């Protein structure tokens, strides 16, 4: 996934009309990274479930 810089978050904050300290920016970066990791884990789990379902269905079709 794409990594976002401090400048990105500062620019985003300026666009919505408030300033963030460097500590707040770093906190947002860490939180954003954690959320990205959670989303990736969920995506991987669902892909594994779909792959398993496809494999089972393929076996079912081939045995009939």
Helices and strands as residue ranges (DSSP letters): H 6-15, H 22-63
